[in-house]
């Protein structure tokens, strides 16, 4: 089975397993009939998530080049990017971003890759995600909230204005 056919098969037949969804509003695609899970597809997916978790960029690259969705997510909603960011693997993070991974895609607990990197103290990954457009106010807790909790002033400076834009619009300053 080729990498492309396996992932294409996974994307279509196992929508629930791969968590195909709109990452912005978390609306799930309609569930498709769940046939028996192909053990080869499960083994491949397990291996791919393991590569992201372990930092094996050279092993992931051919799959991405063959069409592996950069936003592939496991049964907890953790994307390849989330796992690479959380486990501190900058080359994998950069590879996934180059292939279109969404830096703001939340997992099932509402956590973002950026907040995960802040929590783990992965400052270089935080910078890479911010360069890729990650929103420090996405998720619960957000990256900004995590940086505040851990007293990471440099990261708060990197994130810019310390008042999220959407809160500033809701709560105008007194006398304004």
N, C-alpha and C positions, 0 to 999 in steps of 0.2 A: 504494500500500500504506500503510495507516495505521500509526502507531507501535505501537499496541497489537497489531495482528495480526502485525506483523513480529517483535516481541519474544516474543509468545506462541508463534509459529512457531519462533523460535530456541530457546526454553526447552524445547519438546517435541521437535522434530526434531533438535536439535544439542546433546544433553546433554553430550557431550564438550567441545564448543567453549565452552559457557557454564559448565562446571565445576559443575553442580548436584550438591551434595554436602552431607553433614552437616558443617558447619565445625568442630564440636567433636572428632569422632573421625576426620575426613577419609575416611569411608567413601563411596565413589562410588556413585551410583545405577547400576542396571544400564544398560549401554550399549544404546542403541536403534540400529536399523538406520541407517546413515549414508548418506542419499541425497545427491545432488549438492548442494553448498552453494549456496544461492540468492545470487547476486552482490549483490542489493539488500539482503539481510539482513546479509551480510558488510560491505558499505559502511556500513550503518546502525550496526552494532556498532563498527566502526572509528571512525566519527564520534563516537559516544557516549563511547568511551574517550578520544578526543582532547579532548572537552569537559571531562572530569574532569581530565585531565592539564594542560590549559591554563587551568583555572579559570573556565570559562564556565557559571556557575550558572544564568543566565537561559535558556540553551539546553538545559540538562538538565532543568529544572523541569517543562516540559510533558510530557516523556516519563515522569517519575516520577509525575506526576498521572494519566497515562493508564495506569499499571500496570507500568511498567518495574521489574523487580526491583531493589531498592536494593543487593542483594548480587551483582549481575551480575559475573562474573569472566571474564577473558580466558584464553587458552590456557596462561598461566603461573600461573593462580590468583590473579592480581592483581585485586582488586575495584576498582570505581569509587572507593570510599573510600580504598583503599590508594594509588591513583594521585594522588588529590587531596591526601591527607595528605603523601605523600612530596614532592610538588611545591609544597607550601606554599600551598594555596588554601583558606583558612578558610571563605569563603562556601559553597563546594561541599561541604566536610566537614560543615558545619552542616546544609545542605540534605539530604544523604544520611542523616545521623543522624536528622533529623526524619522521614524516610521509612522508618526502620527498619533502616538498614544496621547490621550487626553489627561493633562496634568491635574485636572479638577474632578476627575471621575471618583465618586464616593463608593465605598464598600457598603455592605448591608448594615453596618453600625453607624453609617454617616461620617466615616473618617476619610480624609483625603491623603494622598501620597505626601503632600507638603507637610501636613500636621504630623504624619508618621515620622518623616525625616527630622522635624524639629524635636519631637519627643525622644528620638534616638540620638540626638546630637550630631547628626550628619550634615554639617554646615555646607560642605561642597555640593551635596545633593540638593539642599535647600536652594542654594544659589542657581544651580542648573534648572530647577523647577520654576523658580521665579523668572529666569531668563526666558523660559518657554511659555510664560504667561500665566503660571499658576496664581490663583487668587488666594491671598493669605486669610481671607475671611470666609472661605468655603468650608463646610463641614462642622462637626460637633465632636470635640472642641475644635475650633479653627486653629490654624497654624499661629495666628496672632495671639489667640488666647493661650496656646501652649507656650509660646515664647515669653509671654507675660508671667505665666505660672512658674517658669524655670528661670526667670530673671535674665533672659538672653537679650540684652540691650542691642547688641550688634544686629541681631536678626530683626528686632523691632524697627531699627533704623533702615534696614534693607527693605522691609515691607512698606516703608513710607509713612504717611500720615497715620498717627496712632488711633484715629477715630474712623471706623469703617464708614464708607460713603453712605450706605443705606441707613445707618443709624443716625448720621449727621442730618440727613433729610427728615427723619422722623422727629428728632429731638433738637430743634433749633436752640442756639445759645440764648440765655436770658437776655431780654432787651432787644432781640433781633426782630 
